[in-house]
């Protein structure tokens, strides 16, 4: 339970306890009518508290049962007051009941932070996982992973198909349904997000009730960690900075109380670019405030890639068959990554490049296994933004999968692709920054270069 909700509950219990003491004084003075009014007010408060706890945690909590016993004690005292019999006995029962409520509540809802993680795509969970693990292992925290739904968008940014990927997360991650957790009512102490776009994305949109502009009011601290990592840029390289400056001033960075980025250099870039954009939009913010808000603590994606081990992964049997040579030795595995921006920018040239790459690896399939993993939003993006290319691209994928000589990786995360591969080949995407952490070779494809037959 969050500290702010717990404090409100304990304040109500404290008021009920104080009212019990006032009741004793009213009884001593013979002010029966005033006492009956106070008892009625106490019952109303106890019922409201019990209803709120039931709304948050269901009907089976011991605290609610103690509140029901307390309401019965209130009733018995009011009857005794009205009939002028057994008042002292009824009052002692009431004192005992309120004492049990406080003790039970503090035992059932200890003083812990409630921390919520709101990922949307399972493939991007690695940007939050190590932070969740730290919260999970902290005895002073209750951590909840609550995947949120998202929509595909058409070319006019209208909502299309709704997606929910709660069943795609690793088995060791306990999932709470977004339908069972009321952010506004539970008001967690911290919320972590990795989608910064709110209504400004062009391909997908998380459900609007989870936009950062809304949920910032439902927590004491909203923390944004990018789902991506960027190529490191020297703070003085303004030309390169201009290409990524839009990431620095998105709804998530604006509404978050804390923004955690991949390095100190990137932190300075975020601060500088945020300040520029804020100034042009009339937003009042100081550099000192941004230096407290934006932290260069590193990306959890790096933590994840350094923790993944091929030996601990459950590599699919179909993949193993493609990796192994006839003599039992292991082929080299190349992680082939195709990303969104080059595809949208290059169009037909990228189609030709992919075909050429697949042809080359097919010809060398006895020695090398290709592991092709397109960006997880490739289908949604290409079909929405380049429908003229989608049919041909889909045919390429279908043919590659049906021929069965290489691996097509559409799993929820890229952990396995990174762990089992020997080298990276493909587009200059954020995956490159993560892959470089492994120390394995990285090769960037040039869409204009085709291997001649």
Helices and strands as residue ranges (DSSP letters): H 3-29, H 32-57, H 62-83, H 87-108, E 113-118, G 122-127, H 129-137, E 141-145, E 150-153, E 159-163, G 166-168, H 183-186, E 190-193, G 198-200, E 204-206, G 208-210, H 212-215, G 216-218, E 221-225, H 238-244, G 245-248, H 251-255, E 258-260, H 264-280, H 287-293, E 294-295, H 300-307, G 310-312, H 317-323, E 332-338, H 340-346, H 348-363, E 368-374, H 378-385, H 387-403, E 407-408, H 415-420, E 423-426, H 430-435, G 436-438, E 441-444
